[in-house]
């Protein structure tokens, strides 16, 4: 709000529903030397907000003029009576009585309404990914040529002709994953203390050295607990971009492999900084879950749930001697090892491909009903 004038220190107040102590999401503040006209909408961090000024500095929502609130606008009755059809965008009737061909108000092409417009869905998905959406989609397009169809995977694994004798799985992680040791003779632990999403190419090089000439079946990525959240704790979009790039790099290096993307585990502690880091981790994990649902041959491995009981962090899962709260205990390592094996490494790829296709079909059906996507 500083770009509109000088905010009076201590003037910010919360809004409440009249007659209750329940907050309504509004915020009130005093501004000195305020601009003569304020925009109706502006951005506050990652959020778009509405602005209202008590001296009519914000334009009327209907006529776009200042000097009066929207509810007193003389053009308001006329505008309210001009109902627009959401099917053909014409005025004078509603969509359920529309006799015309559908018209998309987003791409300005007849033949489909906006809710079925692929360009509009693409735009919404970009908005959901934040300011790094274009880069995420660019990386996804570059790696589409390396993706294999689910049908090919089903055929390969159902007829039993695939050779798994010389295949290995790879675990790419940081210091916490080094505590897992050798999880299985078929799993190569390419974890390294200090590894993170920013220096991910170095982790891939280490994985290539350790896997040698073996065929790689699955790659699990388990990073993000320590360095990445400490450096980018205020920019979840930047973390999301780094995560997406890491998945693209694994797909490029191992185009025939299945990728498991682990959620970021929390830190132990009650300080304001640690609580802030854990909130960022939860937001990034939501993005990771959606990313895995949309990407082919990428599975979500939920490790975050292992460290919570009834919404409270399980302290025994962390190293008591570690004051940072970032490193796990022997119990935590054992739980991660078992969860990785059961949820990812030991799962049949043909079954997981079928499940992934079914999840996408369910999401497409719910989108047609104007409901948010559901992940099974």
KALIN-V439463 format. One record per residue. N is the residue number from 1. PHI is phi as a letter, one per 20 degrees, with the letter a starting at -180 (none if undefined). BURIAL is I if it has 24 or more other ideal C-beta (glycine too) atoms within 12 Angstrom, else O. D_FIRST is the distance of its C-alpha to the first C-alpha in Angstrom with 2 decimals. Layout:
((N:PHI:BURIAL:D_FIRST) (N:PHI:BURIAL:D_FIRST))
//
This chain:
((1:none:I:0.00) (2:f:O:3.80) (3:f:O:5.39) (4:e:O:5.68) (5:q:O:7.14) (6:e:O:8.23) (7:f:O:7.27) (8:f:O:10.88) (9:g:O:12.28) (10:m:O:13.94) (11:e:O:12.57) (12:f:O:11.26) (13:c:O:14.20) (14:e:O:15.65) (15:e:O:17.32) (16:c:O:21.06) (17:f:O:23.74) (18:g:O:25.68) (19:n:O:28.66) (20:c:O:27.82) (21:d:O:25.99) (22:e:O:24.67) (23:f:O:20.94) (24:d:O:19.81) (25:n:O:16.60) (26:f:O:14.38) (27:c:O:11.73) (28:d:O:11.45) (29:b:I:9.52) (30:d:O:10.31) (31:c:I:8.60) (32:e:O:11.23) (33:l:O:12.19) (34:f:I:10.01) (35:f:O:11.00) (36:f:O:14.16) (37:c:O:13.39) (38:d:I:10.45) (39:f:O:11.38) (40:f:O:13.11) (41:c:O:11.79) (42:b:O:9.12) (43:d:O:9.31) (44:c:O:8.17) (45:m:O:10.68) (46:e:O:13.92) (47:d:O:13.22) (48:e:O:12.70) (49:c:O:11.36) (50:e:O:12.23) (51:d:I:10.34) (52:c:I:12.60) (53:d:I:12.66) (54:f:O:15.75) (55:d:O:16.68) (56:l:O:17.03) (57:e:I:14.34) (58:e:I:13.95) (59:f:I:17.15) (60:f:I:19.96) (61:f:I:20.34) (62:e:O:24.01) (63:d:O:24.55) (64:m:O:21.14) (65:d:O:21.59) (66:e:O:19.65) (67:o:O:21.48) (68:b:O:22.28) (69:f:O:21.01) (70:f:I:22.21) (71:f:O:24.94) (72:d:O:26.52) (73:f:O:26.63) (74:f:O:30.23) (75:e:O:30.05) (76:f:O:29.09) (77:g:O:32.72) (78:f:O:33.82) (79:f:O:31.07) (80:f:O:31.74) (81:e:O:35.41) (82:e:O:34.89) (83:f:O:34.89) (84:d:O:34.49) (85:f:I:36.73) (86:e:I:35.08) (87:e:I:38.29) (88:d:I:38.98) (89:m:I:35.77) (90:e:O:38.02) (91:d:O:37.50) (92:p:O:40.09) (93:b:O:40.84) (94:d:O:39.43) (95:f:O:39.73) (96:f:O:42.58) (97:d:O:44.64) (98:f:O:43.75) (99:e:O:46.88) (100:d:O:45.21) (101:f:O:44.63) (102:g:I:41.27) (103:c:I:38.60) (104:e:I:35.53) (105:f:O:32.41) (106:e:O:30.77) (107:d:O:33.53) (108:l:O:35.30) (109:c:O:38.64) (110:f:O:41.18) (111:o:O:42.91) (112:b:O:40.19) (113:f:I:37.24) (114:f:I:33.72) (115:f:O:34.10) (116:d:O:36.99) (117:f:O:35.49) (118:f:O:35.64) (119:f:O:33.02) (120:f:O:30.57) (121:f:I:31.43) (122:f:O:30.93) (123:f:O:27.46) (124:f:O:26.54) (125:f:I:27.95) (126:f:O:25.93) (127:f:O:22.68) (128:f:I:23.90) (129:f:I:24.47) (130:n:I:20.90) (131:f:O:20.17) (132:e:I:23.62) (133:g:O:25.45) (134:g:O:27.27) (135:f:O:28.62) (136:f:I:29.77) (137:f:I:31.61) (138:f:O:33.11) (139:f:I:34.55) (140:f:I:35.85) (141:f:O:37.67) (142:f:O:39.28) (143:d:I:40.79) (144:f:O:42.00) (145:f:O:45.27) (146:e:I:46.02) (147:f:I:45.60) (148:d:I:48.81) (149:f:O:49.30) (150:f:I:49.66) (151:f:O:53.05) (152:f:O:54.33) (153:f:I:53.22) (154:f:O:54.97) (155:f:O:58.16) (156:f:O:58.10) (157:e:I:57.82) (158:e:O:59.94) (159:e:O:63.03) (160:m:O:63.15) (161:e:O:63.71) (162:e:O:60.82) (163:e:O:61.86) (164:d:O:59.89) (165:f:O:62.37) (166:d:O:60.51) (167:e:I:56.92) (168:c:I:54.44) (169:d:I:50.96) (170:c:I:48.29) (171:d:I:45.71) (172:d:I:42.86) (173:b:I:41.01) (174:d:I:40.06) (175:f:I:41.56) (176:f:I:41.61) (177:f:I:43.65) (178:f:I:46.08) (179:f:I:47.04) (180:f:I:48.28) (181:m:O:51.17) (182:e:O:53.26) (183:f:I:52.26) (184:a:O:55.11) (185:f:O:57.64) (186:e:I:55.96) (187:d:I:52.47) (188:e:I:51.59) (189:e:I:48.99) (190:e:I:47.13) (191:e:I:44.54) (192:b:I:43.64) (193:f:O:41.84) (194:n:O:38.52) (195:f:I:38.29) (196:b:I:34.87) (197:f:I:33.33) (198:f:I:32.50) (199:d:I:36.17) (200:g:I:37.51) (201:g:O:40.01) (202:f:O:41.82) (203:f:I:42.21) (204:f:I:43.62) (205:f:O:46.08) (206:f:I:47.23) (207:f:I:47.74) (208:f:I:49.79) (209:f:O:51.96) (210:f:I:52.67) (211:f:I:53.35) (212:l:O:55.71) (213:d:O:57.47) (214:f:I:56.92) (215:f:O:55.44) (216:e:I:52.06) (217:e:I:51.67) (218:c:I:48.37) (219:c:I:45.46) (220:d:I:43.19) (221:d:I:39.84) (222:c:I:38.77) (223:c:I:35.97) (224:o:I:32.45) (225:f:I:33.02) (226:d:I:32.67) (227:f:I:31.33) (228:f:I:29.11) (229:f:I:27.00) (230:f:O:26.87) (231:e:O:25.54) (232:d:I:23.24) (233:f:I:22.26) (234:e:O:18.53) (235:c:O:19.39) (236:f:I:21.70) (237:f:I:21.78) (238:f:I:23.38) (239:f:I:25.90) (240:g:I:26.67) (241:f:I:27.41) (242:f:I:29.72) (243:f:I:31.48) (244:f:I:32.08) (245:f:I:33.45) (246:f:I:35.74) (247:f:I:37.21) (248:f:I:37.80) (249:f:I:39.54) (250:f:I:41.80) (251:f:I:42.71) (252:f:I:43.59) (253:f:I:45.67) (254:c:I:47.36) (255:f:O:47.33) (256:e:I:49.94) (257:e:I:48.32) (258:e:I:46.33) (259:d:I:42.98) (260:d:I:41.82) (261:d:I:38.15) (262:e:I:37.74) (263:f:I:34.72) (264:f:I:33.09) (265:e:I:34.59) (266:f:I:32.62) (267:d:I:33.01) (268:e:I:34.89) (269:q:O:33.25) (270:c:O:31.00) (271:f:O:28.66) (272:f:O:24.88) (273:f:O:24.97) (274:f:I:27.74) (275:f:O:26.15) (276:f:O:23.07) (277:f:I:25.49) (278:f:I:27.40) (279:f:O:24.42) (280:f:I:23.72) (281:f:I:27.46) (282:f:I:27.57) (283:f:I:24.85) (284:f:I:26.74) (285:f:I:29.99) (286:f:I:28.84) (287:f:I:28.23) (288:f:I:31.61) (289:f:I:33.38) (290:f:I:32.12) (291:f:I:32.97) (292:f:I:36.47) (293:f:I:37.00) (294:e:I:36.30) (295:e:I:38.11) (296:f:I:41.90) (297:l:I:43.86) (298:c:I:40.92) (299:d:I:41.14) (300:e:I:38.67) (301:d:I:40.13) (302:e:I:38.42) (303:e:I:38.82) (304:g:I:35.86) (305:f:I:37.87) (306:f:I:40.66) (307:d:I:38.65) (308:c:O:37.55) (309:c:O:39.75) (310:l:O:38.38) (311:n:O:34.80) (312:d:O:35.80) (313:f:I:36.35) (314:e:O:40.09) (315:f:O:40.56) (316:f:O:44.06) (317:e:I:42.72) (318:d:I:41.29) (319:f:O:43.13) (320:f:O:43.63) (321:e:O:44.07) (322:e:O:40.68) (323:f:O:38.06) (324:f:O:35.22) (325:m:I:35.88) (326:e:I:35.79) (327:e:I:39.53) (328:e:I:41.70) (329:e:I:45.10) (330:f:O:48.43) (331:f:O:47.78) (332:f:I:44.39) (333:f:I:46.04) (334:f:O:48.82) (335:f:I:46.50) (336:f:I:44.56) (337:g:I:47.89) (338:f:O:49.29) (339:f:I:46.21) (340:f:I:46.06) (341:f:I:49.75) (342:f:O:49.78) (343:e:I:46.53) (344:c:I:46.84) (345:f:I:49.74) (346:e:O:52.54) (347:f:I:51.20) (348:f:O:53.21) (349:f:I:51.29) (350:f:I:53.02) (351:f:O:51.96) (352:f:I:48.36) (353:f:I:48.31) (354:f:O:49.62) (355:f:O:47.04) (356:f:I:44.22) (357:f:O:45.54) (358:f:O:45.85) (359:f:I:42.25) (360:f:I:41.08) (361:f:O:43.36) (362:f:O:41.99) (363:f:I:38.41) (364:f:O:39.46) (365:f:O:41.20) (366:f:O:38.25) (367:f:O:35.96) (368:f:O:38.50) (369:e:O:38.17) (370:m:O:34.36) (371:d:O:34.08) (372:f:O:32.08) (373:f:I:34.33) (374:d:O:36.52) (375:d:O:37.63) (376:e:O:41.07))
//
